Amino acid sequence: MSIRIGITCGDVNGIGPEVALKAISSKPWKKEVEFIFVGPDPVNGCSEHWKIPFRGKITPGKITAEASKTAVAAIERAVRGCLDGELDAMVTAPICKEGLHLAGIHYPGHTEMIAELTGTKRYGMMLMGKGLRVMLATRHLPLCAVADALTKENVLEAIELTGEALKWFGLKNGRIGVCGLNPHAGDGGALGDEEVKIITPAIEAARAKDFNAVGPVPADVIFFQTLEGQFDAVVAMYHDQGLGPLKMHAFDCGVNLTLGLPIVRTSPDHGTAFNIAGKGVAKPDSMIAAIETAIQLAGVSNPWKK
């Protein structure tokens, strides 16, 4: 029985098509794995069944509305394929948020778009690489908006999704370290009260539901502790708090996994890299890791599939 992995083209003016093609030719994959490209034919030679019309001209490094419209059409087609059983998982090449804006498409990114397409209300963004698993309590927000956006409910949801994901990975009682928001995790309220009013109550609520959550732990030590084996995953309060350490540790091989979906969706943890698009020098390591993760999870019962 084959495992069918759909790979979307992403922004065709970026490095997505390049790293996708490099990834599938990088090594002998298991014979039961079938790769299906979703995008415009000139980019990847995909079959007619998965071809996405592209009316513009491929111009590496240039941000265009047409490239973004094509990227979104490919995402929509791959999601439909996963929901209909044509695909067992989807791996998405990078898209450009500025291009989405030009095209009049107002999603912050893949995560929110795919959640809406699958009718998912409870979802999250986990990044992984070289032994680190990082879940974000908030995603694409200005830093000045993070404290106001944090609630007991969204921190609790992030912890719960993390615990459910760890079970998906085969860790039945995975240890979850939860970051504080402020320096020294607030120092008992001296450096901010979000830990006392929001994060600690969320951790207590998660523990009452039998999730093995610990914290709040100062963000300047929790990632070291995780790499030392104290935690199986980290819940970070905001984007750069979690992704700065992850990318420092696993820049070339990070994977983004959307939690809470009824389908498997992964992506490389990098952007369109317009500065090197079309030069043939993009590294496929992160795309390879995203494909490997998609294959792994496609063969395991999805906790969120109804």
KAFEN-V173484 format. One record per pair of residues at least 4 apart in sequence whose ideal C-beta (glycine too) atoms are under 8 Angstrom apart, sorted by sequence separation. I is the first residue (numbers start at 1). GAP is how many residues later the second one is. D is the distance in Angstrom with one decimal. If there is no record, write none. Layout:
<<I;GAP;D> <I;GAP;D>>
//
This chain:
<<10;4;6.1> <12;4;7.2> <15;4;5.4> <16;4;6.1> <17;4;6.3> <18;4;6.2> <19;4;5.9> <20;4;6.8> <21;4;6.4> <22;4;6.1> <29;4;4.6> <39;4;5.2> <40;4;7.8> <41;4;6.4> <46;4;4.8> <47;4;7.0> <54;4;7.7> <63;4;7.5> <64;4;7.1> <65;4;6.2> <66;4;6.4> <67;4;6.4> <68;4;6.4> <69;4;6.4> <70;4;6.5> <71;4;6.6> <72;4;6.3> <73;4;6.4> <74;4;6.3> <75;4;6.3> <76;4;6.4> <77;4;6.4> <78;4;6.5> <79;4;6.3> <80;4;5.9> <82;4;7.5> <95;4;7.1> <96;4;6.7> <97;4;6.6> <98;4;6.6> <99;4;6.3> <101;4;7.5> <108;4;5.2> <109;4;7.0> <110;4;5.8> <111;4;6.3> <112;4;6.5> <113;4;6.4> <114;4;6.1> <116;4;7.7> <128;4;6.6> <141;4;4.7> <142;4;7.8> <145;4;5.6> <146;4;6.5> <150;4;6.7> <151;4;7.0> <152;4;6.0> <153;4;6.3> <154;4;6.5> <155;4;6.6> <156;4;6.2> <157;4;6.2> <158;4;6.3> <159;4;6.4> <160;4;6.4> <161;4;6.2> <162;4;6.5> <163;4;6.9> <164;4;6.7> <165;4;6.6> <167;4;6.6> <180;4;7.4> <181;4;7.9> <182;4;4.5> <183;4;7.6> <186;4;7.1> <187;4;4.6> <189;4;5.1> <193;4;5.2> <194;4;5.0> <195;4;4.8> <196;4;6.0> <197;4;7.2> <198;4;6.4> <199;4;6.4> <200;4;6.4> <201;4;6.3> <202;4;6.4> <203;4;6.4> <204;4;6.5> <205;4;6.9> <207;4;6.4> <217;4;6.7> <218;4;6.7> <219;4;7.7> <221;4;5.8> <222;4;6.3> <223;4;6.6> <224;4;6.3> <226;4;6.3> <237;4;5.7> <238;4;7.4> <239;4;5.8> <240;4;5.0> <242;4;6.3> <243;4;5.7> <244;4;6.4> <245;4;6.2> <246;4;6.0> <247;4;4.8> <250;4;4.9> <261;4;5.8> <273;4;6.3> <284;4;5.5> <285;4;6.5> <286;4;6.4> <287;4;6.4> <288;4;6.3> <289;4;6.3> <290;4;6.4> <291;4;6.4> <292;4;6.4> <293;4;6.2> <294;4;6.0> <295;4;7.0> <296;4;7.1> <301;4;7.6> <11;5;6.2> <12;5;6.1> <24;5;7.1> <39;5;5.5> <41;5;6.2> <46;5;5.6> <59;5;7.0> <62;5;7.9> <81;5;4.0> <82;5;4.7> <95;5;6.7> <100;5;4.3> <101;5;7.3> <107;5;5.1> <115;5;4.3> <127;5;7.9> <128;5;4.8> <141;5;5.7> <149;5;7.5> <150;5;6.4> <166;5;4.2> <167;5;6.0> <169;5;7.7> <180;5;2.9> <181;5;7.3> <182;5;7.7> <186;5;5.2> <194;5;6.1> <195;5;5.9> <206;5;4.2> <207;5;7.7> <217;5;4.3> <225;5;4.2> <226;5;4.4> <236;5;4.5> <272;5;7.0> <276;5;5.5> <277;5;7.6> <297;5;7.4> <10;6;2.9> <29;6;7.8> <37;6;8.0> <80;6;8.0> <81;6;4.1> <82;6;7.6> <100;6;7.3> <107;6;4.3> <114;6;7.9> <115;6;7.6> <127;6;7.6> <128;6;7.3> <179;6;7.8> <180;6;5.7> <186;6;4.8> <189;6;7.6> <207;6;5.7> <225;6;6.3> <226;6;7.9> <236;6;3.0> <276;6;5.8> <9;7;6.0> <10;7;7.2> <37;7;4.2> <39;7;6.0> <82;7;7.0> <100;7;6.3> <126;7;6.1> <127;7;4.8> <167;7;7.1> <184;7;6.0> <186;7;6.7> <189;7;5.2> <206;7;4.4> <215;7;7.8> <226;7;7.7> <236;7;7.8> <247;7;6.4> <258;7;4.7> <8;8;7.8> <9;8;5.6> <37;8;7.3> <38;8;6.5> <56;8;5.8> <82;8;5.5> <115;8;4.5> <126;8;6.7> <138;8;5.6> <141;8;5.8> <166;8;3.0> <183;8;5.4> <186;8;6.7> <188;8;7.5> <217;8;7.1> <226;8;5.6> <234;8;6.7> <246;8;6.0> <257;8;7.4> <258;8;7.8> <37;9;3.8> <58;9;7.9> <78;9;6.5> <81;9;7.3> <107;9;7.7> <126;9;4.8> <127;9;7.7> <182;9;4.7> <186;9;3.8> <222;9;7.2> <257;9;5.2> <273;9;6.2> <10;10;7.9> <36;10;7.3> <41;10;5.1> <56;10;3.4> <125;10;7.3> <126;10;7.8> <166;10;7.4> <182;10;3.6> <185;10;5.2> <186;10;6.6> <203;10;4.9> <256;10;6.5> <9;11;7.6> <24;11;5.1> <36;11;7.5> <39;11;7.8> <40;11;6.9> <43;11;7.6> <55;11;6.0> <56;11;6.3> <79;11;6.9> <97;11;7.2> <124;11;5.8> <125;11;5.1> <138;11;5.1> <163;11;6.2> <181;11;6.5> <203;11;7.4> <223;11;6.6> <255;11;5.6> <256;11;4.6> <38;12;4.8> <39;12;7.7> <40;12;5.5> <42;12;7.2> <54;12;7.0> <78;12;4.3> <97;12;6.4> <111;12;6.9> <124;12;6.8> <138;12;6.7> <162;12;7.6> <182;12;6.5> <203;12;5.5> <222;12;5.7> <255;12;7.4> <256;12;7.3> <7;13;5.0> <37;13;6.4> <39;13;5.3> <40;13;6.9> <54;13;7.9> <137;13;6.6> <163;13;6.1> <181;13;4.5> <182;13;6.6> <203;13;7.0> <255;13;6.9> <256;13;5.1> <36;14;5.8> <38;14;6.5> <40;14;3.5> <56;14;7.6> <78;14;7.4> <95;14;7.4> <111;14;5.0> <125;14;5.6> <162;14;5.3> <180;14;7.8> <181;14;6.6> <254;14;7.2> <255;14;6.0> <39;15;7.8> <43;15;7.0> <95;15;6.5> <180;15;4.9> <200;15;7.9> <254;15;3.0> <42;16;6.8> <54;16;4.7> <138;16;7.0> <199;16;6.9> <200;16;6.4> <254;16;7.3> <270;16;5.5> <7;17;7.7> <20;17;7.1> <53;17;7.5> <75;17;6.4> <137;17;5.7> <159;17;5.9> <199;17;4.6> <214;17;7.2> <219;17;7.1> <269;17;5.6> <52;18;5.6> <92;18;5.5> <137;18;5.1> <181;18;6.7> <219;18;7.8> <268;18;3.5> <159;19;6.4> <180;19;6.4> <250;19;7.9> <268;19;4.6> <53;20;7.5> <75;20;7.8> <215;20;7.9> <52;21;4.8> <137;21;4.3> <178;21;6.4> <195;21;4.7> <268;21;7.3> <269;21;8.0> <17;22;7.0> <52;22;4.9> <71;22;8.0> <92;22;8.0> <136;22;7.0> <213;22;7.8> <219;22;5.4> <223;22;4.2> <227;22;7.4> <247;22;7.2> <268;22;4.9> <21;23;6.7> <72;23;7.6> <135;23;5.2> <155;23;7.4> <223;23;8.0> <246;23;7.5> <267;23;5.5> <20;24;7.1> <71;24;4.7> <135;24;7.9> <178;24;7.6> <266;24;4.3> <52;25;6.3> <71;25;7.8> <178;25;5.5> <266;25;7.6> <17;26;4.6> <135;26;6.6> <223;26;7.6> <243;26;7.9> <3;27;7.8> <12;27;6.9> <17;27;5.7> <50;27;6.7> <68;27;6.7> <112;27;7.9> <135;27;4.4> <266;27;4.9> <5;28;6.4> <7;28;6.2> <9;28;7.0> <12;28;6.4> <68;28;6.1> <71;28;7.6> <72;28;7.3> <111;28;6.6> <266;28;4.6> <3;29;5.7> <5;29;7.0> <7;29;7.1> <9;29;6.6> <67;29;7.5> <133;29;7.7> <265;29;7.9> <2;30;5.1> <3;30;5.1> <4;30;4.9> <5;30;5.5> <6;30;4.9> <7;30;5.6> <8;30;4.9> <9;30;2.7> <40;30;6.0> <109;30;7.6> <135;30;7.6> <176;30;7.7> <185;30;7.4> <186;30;7.3> <264;30;5.6> <1;31;6.6> <2;31;7.1> <3;31;6.9> <5;31;6.9> <6;31;7.8> <7;31;6.8> <8;31;6.5> <9;31;6.6> <12;31;5.3> <39;31;7.1> <50;31;7.7> <68;31;3.5> <72;31;7.5> <108;31;6.8> <109;31;6.1> <150;31;6.6> <185;31;4.4> <252;31;5.8> <255;31;6.9> <266;31;7.7> <2;32;4.6> <4;32;5.9> <6;32;5.4> <67;32;5.9> <68;32;5.0> <108;32;4.3> <133;32;7.7> <185;32;6.3> <253;32;4.7> <254;32;5.7> <63;33;5.7> <72;33;5.8> <124;33;7.1> <133;33;7.7> <185;33;4.7> <252;33;4.4> <253;33;5.5> <264;33;4.8> <9;34;5.5> <65;34;6.5> <68;34;6.6> <69;34;5.0> <124;34;5.7> <147;34;6.6> <184;34;5.3> <185;34;7.8> <252;34;6.2> <255;34;4.9> <256;34;7.4> <264;34;5.3> <9;35;6.5> <39;35;5.0> <63;35;5.4> <64;35;6.4> <68;35;4.3> <75;35;7.0> <79;35;6.0> <83;35;6.7> <122;35;6.3> <126;35;7.8> <146;35;7.3> <176;35;6.4> <178;35;5.7> <180;35;6.9> <181;35;7.7> <183;35;7.2> <253;35;7.7> <254;35;7.3> <255;35;4.8> <38;36;4.5> <63;36;4.8> <69;36;7.4> <126;36;7.0> <176;36;6.1> <177;36;8.0> <178;36;6.7> <179;36;6.8> <180;36;3.7> <253;36;4.7> <257;36;6.4> <65;37;4.3> <66;37;7.7> <68;37;6.4> <124;37;4.4> <175;37;5.2> <176;37;4.5> <177;37;5.6> <178;37;3.3> <179;37;6.4> <180;37;6.5> <183;37;7.6> <64;38;7.2> <65;38;4.0> <75;38;6.3> <79;38;4.5> <123;38;7.5> <124;38;7.6> <174;38;6.4> <176;38;6.9> <177;38;5.9> <178;38;5.5> <179;38;6.2> <180;38;5.7> <199;38;7.5> <255;38;5.0> <264;38;6.7> <38;39;5.3> <63;39;6.8> <65;39;7.7> <75;39;6.8> <79;39;6.3> <122;39;7.3> <126;39;6.0> <173;39;5.3> <175;39;6.8> <178;39;6.6> <179;39;7.8> <180;39;6.3> <263;39;7.5> <38;40;4.8> <177;40;5.3> <179;40;4.6> <257;40;7.7> <262;40;6.8> <72;41;7.3> <76;41;6.4> <12;42;6.7> <75;42;7.5> <262;42;5.5> <263;42;7.5> <9;43;7.1> <38;43;7.5> <155;43;6.2> <159;43;6.5> <163;43;7.4> <179;43;5.7> <194;43;8.0> <261;43;6.0> <262;43;4.5> <6;44;7.5> <150;44;6.0> <155;44;5.7> <159;44;7.0> <260;44;5.4> <262;44;5.9> <13;45;6.4> <36;45;7.8> <147;45;7.8> <177;45;5.0> <259;45;7.7> <12;46;5.4> <13;46;5.6> <14;46;7.9> <152;46;5.3> <156;46;4.3> <160;46;6.4> <13;47;5.6> <147;47;6.0> <151;47;6.4> <155;47;3.7> <159;47;4.2> <13;48;6.3> <150;48;5.4> <155;48;7.8> <163;48;4.1> <177;48;6.6> <13;49;5.2> <150;49;7.6> <152;49;5.1> <153;49;7.8> <156;49;5.2> <160;49;7.0> <162;49;7.9> <163;49;7.2> <177;49;6.1> <13;50;7.1> <152;50;4.7> <156;50;5.7> <163;50;7.5> <13;51;6.5> <36;51;6.6> <160;51;6.3> <38;52;8.0> <159;52;5.7> <152;53;7.0> <177;53;6.9> <13;54;4.9> <159;54;5.1> <177;54;3.7> <12;55;5.2> <175;55;7.0> <176;55;6.5> <179;55;6.4> <11;56;5.0> <175;56;4.8> <176;56;7.0> <177;56;7.3> <178;56;7.7> <179;56;6.4> <181;56;4.6> <11;57;6.4> <175;57;4.9> <176;57;5.4> <177;57;5.0> <178;57;4.7> <179;57;4.9> <180;57;7.5> <181;57;7.7> <12;58;6.3> <174;58;4.1> <175;58;7.7> <176;58;7.6> <177;58;7.3> <179;58;5.4> <12;59;7.3> <174;59;6.2> <176;59;6.2> <11;60;5.1> <9;61;7.0> <10;61;5.5> <171;61;5.5> <9;62;6.5> <179;62;6.1> <8;63;7.1> <179;63;7.5> <10;64;7.7> <9;65;5.1> <8;66;4.2> <166;66;5.7> <8;67;5.5> <166;67;6.0> <165;68;7.4> <8;69;8.0> <8;70;5.1> <20;71;7.9> <162;71;5.0> <6;72;4.4> <20;73;5.6> <162;73;5.7> <19;74;7.0> <6;75;5.6> <6;76;7.1> <17;76;6.8> <159;76;5.6> <16;77;2.8> <158;77;5.0> <16;78;5.3> <14;79;7.6> <15;79;7.2> <6;80;8.0> <14;80;5.7> <155;80;7.2> <6;81;4.2> <4;82;7.0> <5;82;7.1> <8;82;6.7> <10;82;6.6> <11;82;7.6> <14;82;6.7> <155;82;7.6> <4;83;5.0> <5;83;6.8> <6;83;7.2> <7;83;7.5> <8;83;7.4> <10;83;2.8> <11;83;6.5> <13;83;8.0> <4;84;5.0> <5;84;5.4> <6;84;4.4> <7;84;4.9> <8;84;4.8> <9;84;5.9> <10;84;4.8> <11;84;5.2> <3;85;5.1> <4;85;7.8> <5;85;7.4> <6;85;7.1> <7;85;7.8> <8;85;5.7> <10;85;5.5> <11;85;4.8> <3;86;7.6> <5;86;6.2> <7;86;6.8> <150;87;6.3> <11;88;6.1> <132;91;6.9> <146;91;6.6> <146;92;4.4> <165;92;7.4> <132;94;6.2> <165;94;5.1> <131;95;7.7> <132;95;6.9> <143;95;6.8> <164;95;7.2> <131;96;6.2> <141;97;6.9> <143;97;7.6> <162;97;7.6> <135;98;6.2> <137;98;6.0> <141;98;7.2> <161;98;4.5> <133;99;6.7> <134;99;7.2> <135;99;7.0> <136;99;7.8> <137;99;6.7> <138;99;6.7> <140;99;6.5> <161;99;5.7> <133;100;4.0> <134;100;5.1> <135;100;4.8> <136;100;5.6> <137;100;5.1> <138;100;5.2> <139;100;6.2> <133;101;7.0> <134;101;8.0> <135;101;7.0> <137;101;7.3> <138;101;7.2> <132;102;7.2> <134;102;5.7> <136;102;7.1> <136;103;6.1> <136;106;5.4> <126;107;7.6> <135;107;7.5> <136;107;7.9> <134;108;4.1> <134;109;6.9> <134;111;7.6> <134;112;5.1> <132;113;7.3> <132;114;5.4> <127;115;6.8> <127;116;6.1> <129;117;6.0> <132;117;5.8> <128;118;7.9> <132;118;6.5> <127;119;5.2> <130;119;5.6> <129;120;6.6> <130;120;4.1> <129;121;2.7> <128;122;7.9> <130;123;6.6> <129;124;5.2> <135;124;7.3> <129;125;4.0> <128;126;6.9> <129;126;6.3> <127;127;5.8> <128;127;4.9> <127;128;7.0> <127;129;5.5> <128;129;6.4> <168;129;6.7> <126;130;7.5> <127;130;7.6> <170;130;7.9> <125;131;6.5> <126;131;4.8> <125;132;7.9> <126;132;7.8> <168;132;6.2> <125;133;6.4> <126;133;5.5> <124;134;7.4> <125;134;7.4> <168;134;7.2> <123;135;6.2> <124;135;4.5> <168;135;5.6> <123;136;6.2> <124;136;6.0> <167;136;6.6> <123;137;3.5> <122;138;5.1> <123;138;6.3> <165;138;8.0> <164;139;5.1> <120;140;5.5> <129;140;6.8> <164;140;7.5> <120;141;5.5> <120;142;7.0> <127;142;5.6> <115;143;7.3> <118;143;5.5> <114;144;6.1> <118;144;5.7> <115;145;7.3> <118;145;6.2> <110;146;7.9> <115;146;6.9> <111;147;5.4> <114;147;6.6> <110;148;7.4> <114;151;5.7> <110;155;7.7> <110;157;6.4> <129;160;7.1> <128;165;7.2> <90;173;6.8> <92;173;6.6> <94;173;7.2> <89;174;7.2> <90;174;7.0> <91;174;7.7> <92;174;7.7> <93;174;7.3> <94;174;6.9> <89;175;3.6> <90;175;5.2> <91;175;5.3> <92;175;4.3> <93;175;7.4> <96;175;7.6> <88;176;7.0> <89;176;7.2> <90;176;7.9> <91;176;6.3> <94;176;6.4> <96;176;5.1> <89;177;7.2> <94;177;5.0> <95;177;7.1> <94;178;4.6> <96;178;7.7> <83;179;7.3> <94;179;7.5> <83;180;6.5> <82;181;3.9> <82;182;7.3> <82;183;7.7> <79;184;6.9> <120;184;7.6> <93;194;7.4> <91;196;7.3> <91;199;5.0> <91;200;5.5> <91;203;5.1> <90;204;7.3> <89;205;4.0> <89;206;7.2> <89;208;6.7> <89;209;4.2> <88;210;4.1> <63;211;7.1> <62;212;7.5> <61;213;4.4> <60;214;7.6> <61;214;6.9> <61;216;4.8> <60;217;4.0> <61;217;6.5> <60;218;2.8> <60;219;7.7> <19;249;6.7> <16;256;6.8> <14;257;7.4> <15;257;6.4> <14;258;2.9> <15;258;4.6> <26;258;5.9> <13;259;7.4> <14;259;6.1> <18;259;7.5> <14;260;5.7> <22;260;7.3> <11;261;4.9> <13;261;6.8> <15;261;6.4> <23;261;4.2> <27;261;7.8> <10;262;6.9> <15;262;5.2> <18;262;6.9> <22;262;3.8> <26;262;5.7> <33;262;6.0> <14;263;5.1> <19;263;5.2> <13;264;6.1> <18;264;5.0> <19;264;7.3> <20;264;7.8> <23;264;4.1> <19;265;4.4> <22;265;7.4> <23;265;4.7> <30;265;7.5> <18;266;7.9> <15;267;4.0> <19;267;7.4> <20;267;6.0> <24;267;7.5> <19;268;4.3> <23;268;5.8> <7;284;7.5> <5;286;6.3> <5;289;5.6> <5;290;6.5> <3;292;5.9> <5;293;7.2> <3;295;5.3> <3;296;6.7>>
//
